[in-house]
Amino acid sequence: MDLVNDIQQLMNELSASIKVLRKNGNELAQAESDYKICLRQEALKLRAEENMPVTLINQIIYGVPEVAEKRLRRDIAQTMYNTNQEHINVTKLKLRLLEAQLNREWGNKE
């Protein structure tokens, strides 16, 4: 019965991870939106207020502290989302392995 309990525990873990993935996905989308808005605002500010040539804006803008902070938050959110996806994939693999082992032990044929 340990295998059945392990499978049930992994199923619960998988369900919880899917909920976390949704939360992380929302945070990633919001961070991406915040970053793009800040990037656009700073590009317009550099062009309008500082009369910076358009060709230089792309090189300068990523060093603006607010843009760099938003980009960092976006990258962290992306990492969290990707890590959560990988955790879900590993949990699914563990489930498949336990189910195969359960089938072998109980002699069930697929």
HUCORTA-V546117 format. One record per residue. N is the residue number from 1. PHI is phi in whole degrees, -180 to 180 (999 if undefined). OMEGA is omega in whole degrees, -180 to 180 (999 if undefined). Layout:
((N:PHI:OMEGA) (N:PHI:OMEGA))
//
This chain:
((1:999:179) (2:-61:180) (3:-63:179) (4:-64:178) (5:-65:178) (6:-63:179) (7:-64:179) (8:-63:179) (9:-63:179) (10:-66:177) (11:-63:177) (12:-65:178) (13:-63:179) (14:-64:178) (15:-62:179) (16:-65:-180) (17:-66:179) (18:-66:176) (19:-64:179) (20:-67:178) (21:-60:178) (22:-62:179) (23:-61:180) (24:-65:177) (25:-64:177) (26:-65:178) (27:-65:178) (28:-64:180) (29:-62:180) (30:-67:179) (31:-64:178) (32:-64:179) (33:-63:179) (34:-59:-180) (35:-64:-178) (36:-65:179) (37:-65:179) (38:-63:179) (39:-59:-180) (40:-65:-179) (41:-62:-180) (42:-68:178) (43:-64:178) (44:-66:179) (45:-65:179) (46:-62:-178) (47:-72:-174) (48:-80:-172) (49:-85:-176) (50:-109:-180) (51:49:-179) (52:-77:177) (53:-61:-177) (54:-56:-178) (55:-67:180) (56:-91:-176) (57:-58:-178) (58:-63:179) (59:-83:-175) (60:-88:-167) (61:-62:-177) (62:-72:176) (63:-93:177) (64:-68:-173) (65:-52:-179) (66:-65:178) (67:-65:180) (68:-62:178) (69:-65:179) (70:-65:179) (71:-67:177) (72:-61:179) (73:-62:178) (74:-64:-179) (75:-66:177) (76:-65:178) (77:-62:178) (78:-64:179) (79:-64:179) (80:-63:179) (81:-63:-180) (82:-65:178) (83:-64:179) (84:-65:177) (85:-62:180) (86:-66:177) (87:-61:177) (88:-62:179) (89:-63:179) (90:-66:179) (91:-63:177) (92:-62:179) (93:-63:177) (94:-59:178) (95:-61:180) (96:-61:180) (97:-64:179) (98:-66:178) (99:-65:177) (100:-65:179) (101:-65:178) (102:-61:179) (103:-64:178) (104:-67:-177) (105:-69:-177) (106:-94:176) (107:71:179) (108:-75:177) (109:-103:-179) (110:-89:999))
//
